[in-house]
């Protein structure tokens, strides 16, 4: 039987975590032939995040070392699924569509599937400043690395476990730049990549992103990878 692991990094996300996990259509996935594993990688939440995630049926891994990328790496390394899916804890990504996205991946025999938030984004889902920043970073990734992705900063993607096993040592960022880096490494390694538009909603709860700091950090990481072949 096939299996899928859904990895959700979280810290103080009590407003969105239970809704996110509950929205994952586990029964539909099982009917498609997938065993489902949901892992929440908690960064030391001080609210009810872990309690609510456990109640919703997720496995909890506590990762007190800081960093978005590090949290995802911890979850990926612990995952047992043949396919790994990443998502955020704030219900911005429409996890209800995971079965359809998996079917698209299987139909097209993809090894790495990125999602494009710009195709069906709610009007209030992203501040104009952040949207411009995402567009600029995605354009830079396409120019510098020839990436076939419209949204290099998307936090939701699907990959076969063996892809992660092959590229994990090449992913150097433990922070927000990990999101673009994993796409670069999957593409550079020659895996069959694709992209599909998804629904994207306004987040539940307080945003953790620092637009200027994280945006600049992501751009610098792109330049370092290109100039020094990291």
URVENCOR-V885167 format. One record per pair of residues at least 4 apart in sequence whose C-alpha atoms are under 7 Angstrom apart, sorted by sequence separation. I is the first residue (numbers start at 1). GAP is how many residues later the second one is. D is the distance in whole Angstrom. If there is no record, write none. Layout:
i->I gap->GAP d->D
i->I gap->GAP d->D
//
This chain:
i->13 gap->4 d->6
i->16 gap->4 d->6
i->17 gap->4 d->6
i->18 gap->4 d->6
i->19 gap->4 d->6
i->20 gap->4 d->7
i->25 gap->4 d->6
i->26 gap->4 d->6
i->27 gap->4 d->6
i->28 gap->4 d->6
i->29 gap->4 d->7
i->30 gap->4 d->5
i->45 gap->4 d->6
i->48 gap->4 d->6
i->49 gap->4 d->6
i->50 gap->4 d->6
i->51 gap->4 d->6
i->52 gap->4 d->6
i->53 gap->4 d->6
i->54 gap->4 d->5
i->67 gap->4 d->6
i->68 gap->4 d->6
i->69 gap->4 d->6
i->70 gap->4 d->6
i->71 gap->4 d->6
i->72 gap->4 d->6
i->73 gap->4 d->6
i->74 gap->4 d->6
i->75 gap->4 d->6
i->88 gap->4 d->7
i->97 gap->4 d->6
i->98 gap->4 d->6
i->99 gap->4 d->6
i->100 gap->4 d->6
i->101 gap->4 d->6
i->102 gap->4 d->6
i->103 gap->4 d->6
i->104 gap->4 d->6
i->105 gap->4 d->6
i->106 gap->4 d->6
i->117 gap->4 d->6
i->121 gap->4 d->7
i->126 gap->4 d->6
i->127 gap->4 d->6
i->128 gap->4 d->6
i->129 gap->4 d->6
i->130 gap->4 d->6
i->131 gap->4 d->6
i->132 gap->4 d->6
i->133 gap->4 d->6
i->134 gap->4 d->6
i->135 gap->4 d->6
i->136 gap->4 d->6
i->137 gap->4 d->6
i->138 gap->4 d->6
i->139 gap->4 d->6
i->140 gap->4 d->6
i->141 gap->4 d->6
i->142 gap->4 d->4
i->159 gap->4 d->6
i->161 gap->4 d->6
i->162 gap->4 d->6
i->163 gap->4 d->6
i->164 gap->4 d->5
i->167 gap->4 d->7
i->173 gap->4 d->6
i->174 gap->4 d->6
i->177 gap->4 d->6
i->178 gap->4 d->6
i->179 gap->4 d->7
i->180 gap->4 d->6
i->181 gap->4 d->6
i->182 gap->4 d->6
i->183 gap->4 d->6
i->184 gap->4 d->6
i->185 gap->4 d->6
i->186 gap->4 d->7
i->187 gap->4 d->6
i->210 gap->4 d->6
i->211 gap->4 d->6
i->212 gap->4 d->6
i->213 gap->4 d->6
i->214 gap->4 d->6
i->215 gap->4 d->6
i->216 gap->4 d->6
i->217 gap->4 d->6
i->218 gap->4 d->6
i->219 gap->4 d->6
i->220 gap->4 d->6
i->221 gap->4 d->6
i->222 gap->4 d->6
i->223 gap->4 d->6
i->224 gap->4 d->6
i->225 gap->4 d->5
i->29 gap->5 d->5
i->30 gap->5 d->6
i->53 gap->5 d->6
i->54 gap->5 d->6
i->88 gap->5 d->7
i->105 gap->5 d->5
i->126 gap->5 d->6
i->141 gap->5 d->7
i->142 gap->5 d->5
i->173 gap->5 d->5
i->186 gap->5 d->6
i->225 gap->5 d->5
i->54 gap->6 d->7
i->87 gap->6 d->7
i->141 gap->6 d->6
i->142 gap->6 d->7
i->187 gap->6 d->7
i->224 gap->6 d->7
i->171 gap->7 d->7
i->63 gap->8 d->6
i->105 gap->8 d->7
i->26 gap->10 d->7
i->50 gap->10 d->7
i->171 gap->10 d->6
i->141 gap->11 d->7
i->171 gap->11 d->6
i->138 gap->12 d->6
i->138 gap->13 d->6
i->138 gap->14 d->5
i->138 gap->15 d->7
i->170 gap->15 d->7
i->40 gap->18 d->6
i->42 gap->18 d->7
i->44 gap->18 d->7
i->167 gap->18 d->6
i->39 gap->19 d->6
i->40 gap->19 d->6
i->41 gap->19 d->6
i->42 gap->19 d->6
i->43 gap->19 d->6
i->134 gap->19 d->6
i->167 gap->19 d->7
i->38 gap->20 d->5
i->39 gap->20 d->5
i->40 gap->20 d->5
i->41 gap->20 d->5
i->42 gap->20 d->5
i->43 gap->20 d->5
i->44 gap->20 d->6
i->38 gap->21 d->6
i->39 gap->21 d->6
i->40 gap->21 d->6
i->41 gap->21 d->6
i->42 gap->21 d->6
i->43 gap->21 d->5
i->41 gap->22 d->6
i->43 gap->23 d->7
i->163 gap->23 d->7
i->155 gap->24 d->6
i->154 gap->25 d->7
i->153 gap->26 d->6
i->153 gap->27 d->6
i->152 gap->28 d->5
i->4 gap->30 d->6
i->10 gap->30 d->7
i->41 gap->30 d->6
i->2 gap->31 d->6
i->3 gap->31 d->5
i->4 gap->31 d->6
i->5 gap->31 d->6
i->6 gap->31 d->6
i->7 gap->31 d->6
i->8 gap->31 d->6
i->9 gap->31 d->6
i->10 gap->31 d->6
i->11 gap->31 d->6
i->1 gap->32 d->6
i->2 gap->32 d->5
i->3 gap->32 d->4
i->4 gap->32 d->5
i->5 gap->32 d->5
i->6 gap->32 d->5
i->7 gap->32 d->5
i->8 gap->32 d->5
i->9 gap->32 d->5
i->10 gap->32 d->5
i->11 gap->32 d->5
i->17 gap->32 d->7
i->1 gap->33 d->6
i->2 gap->33 d->6
i->3 gap->33 d->6
i->4 gap->33 d->6
i->5 gap->33 d->6
i->6 gap->33 d->6
i->7 gap->33 d->6
i->8 gap->33 d->6
i->9 gap->33 d->6
i->10 gap->33 d->6
i->11 gap->33 d->6
i->12 gap->33 d->5
i->14 gap->33 d->7
i->11 gap->34 d->5
i->12 gap->34 d->6
i->14 gap->34 d->6
i->18 gap->34 d->6
i->22 gap->34 d->6
i->41 gap->34 d->6
i->116 gap->34 d->6
i->117 gap->34 d->7
i->12 gap->35 d->6
i->14 gap->35 d->4
i->18 gap->35 d->6
i->21 gap->35 d->6
i->116 gap->35 d->5
i->13 gap->36 d->6
i->17 gap->36 d->6
i->39 gap->36 d->7
i->12 gap->37 d->6
i->117 gap->37 d->7
i->147 gap->37 d->7
i->14 gap->38 d->7
i->18 gap->38 d->6
i->116 gap->38 d->7
i->176 gap->38 d->7
i->115 gap->39 d->6
i->147 gap->40 d->7
i->115 gap->41 d->6
i->177 gap->41 d->5
i->114 gap->42 d->7
i->115 gap->42 d->6
i->176 gap->42 d->7
i->114 gap->43 d->5
i->113 gap->44 d->6
i->114 gap->44 d->7
i->177 gap->44 d->7
i->113 gap->45 d->5
i->112 gap->46 d->6
i->113 gap->46 d->6
i->149 gap->46 d->6
i->112 gap->47 d->4
i->111 gap->48 d->6
i->112 gap->48 d->7
i->111 gap->49 d->6
i->9 gap->62 d->6
i->9 gap->63 d->6
i->7 gap->65 d->7
i->88 gap->67 d->7
i->7 gap->68 d->6
i->87 gap->68 d->6
i->20 gap->69 d->6
i->86 gap->69 d->7
i->87 gap->69 d->5
i->20 gap->70 d->7
i->29 gap->70 d->6
i->86 gap->70 d->5
i->20 gap->71 d->5
i->24 gap->71 d->5
i->25 gap->71 d->6
i->85 gap->71 d->7
i->86 gap->71 d->6
i->17 gap->72 d->5
i->19 gap->72 d->7
i->23 gap->72 d->6
i->24 gap->72 d->5
i->85 gap->72 d->6
i->86 gap->72 d->7
i->16 gap->73 d->6
i->17 gap->73 d->6
i->23 gap->73 d->6
i->85 gap->73 d->5
i->5 gap->74 d->6
i->16 gap->74 d->4
i->84 gap->74 d->6
i->85 gap->74 d->7
i->5 gap->75 d->7
i->16 gap->75 d->6
i->83 gap->75 d->7
i->84 gap->75 d->5
i->125 gap->75 d->7
i->5 gap->76 d->5
i->13 gap->76 d->6
i->83 gap->76 d->6
i->84 gap->76 d->6
i->125 gap->76 d->5
i->126 gap->76 d->7
i->4 gap->77 d->4
i->13 gap->77 d->7
i->83 gap->77 d->4
i->84 gap->77 d->6
i->120 gap->77 d->7
i->125 gap->77 d->4
i->3 gap->78 d->5
i->4 gap->78 d->6
i->5 gap->78 d->6
i->6 gap->78 d->6
i->7 gap->78 d->6
i->8 gap->78 d->6
i->82 gap->78 d->6
i->83 gap->78 d->5
i->119 gap->78 d->5
i->120 gap->78 d->6
i->121 gap->78 d->6
i->122 gap->78 d->6
i->124 gap->78 d->6
i->125 gap->78 d->7
i->3 gap->79 d->5
i->4 gap->79 d->5
i->5 gap->79 d->5
i->6 gap->79 d->5
i->7 gap->79 d->5
i->8 gap->79 d->5
i->9 gap->79 d->6
i->10 gap->79 d->6
i->82 gap->79 d->5
i->112 gap->79 d->7
i->116 gap->79 d->7
i->119 gap->79 d->6
i->120 gap->79 d->5
i->121 gap->79 d->5
i->122 gap->79 d->5
i->2 gap->80 d->7
i->3 gap->80 d->7
i->4 gap->80 d->6
i->5 gap->80 d->6
i->6 gap->80 d->6
i->7 gap->80 d->6
i->8 gap->80 d->5
i->9 gap->80 d->7
i->81 gap->80 d->7
i->111 gap->80 d->6
i->112 gap->80 d->6
i->113 gap->80 d->6
i->114 gap->80 d->6
i->115 gap->80 d->5
i->116 gap->80 d->6
i->117 gap->80 d->6
i->120 gap->80 d->6
i->121 gap->80 d->6
i->8 gap->81 d->6
i->111 gap->81 d->5
i->112 gap->81 d->5
i->113 gap->81 d->5
i->114 gap->81 d->5
i->115 gap->81 d->5
i->116 gap->81 d->4
i->117 gap->81 d->6
i->130 gap->81 d->6
i->141 gap->81 d->7
i->110 gap->82 d->5
i->111 gap->82 d->6
i->112 gap->82 d->6
i->113 gap->82 d->5
i->114 gap->82 d->7
i->115 gap->82 d->6
i->116 gap->82 d->6
i->117 gap->82 d->6
i->133 gap->82 d->7
i->137 gap->82 d->6
i->144 gap->82 d->7
i->110 gap->83 d->6
i->115 gap->83 d->6
i->117 gap->83 d->6
i->110 gap->84 d->7
i->69 gap->104 d->6
i->70 gap->104 d->5
i->69 gap->105 d->4
i->70 gap->105 d->7
i->94 gap->105 d->6
i->68 gap->106 d->6
i->69 gap->106 d->5
i->93 gap->106 d->7
i->94 gap->106 d->6
i->67 gap->107 d->5
i->68 gap->107 d->5
i->69 gap->107 d->6
i->93 gap->107 d->5
i->67 gap->108 d->5
i->68 gap->108 d->6
i->92 gap->108 d->5
i->93 gap->108 d->6
i->69 gap->109 d->5
i->92 gap->109 d->4
i->92 gap->110 d->6
i->92 gap->111 d->5
i->91 gap->112 d->6
i->90 gap->113 d->5
i->91 gap->113 d->6
i->90 gap->114 d->5
i->90 gap->115 d->7
i->16 gap->188 d->5
i->15 gap->189 d->6
i->16 gap->189 d->7
i->15 gap->190 d->5
i->13 gap->192 d->7
//
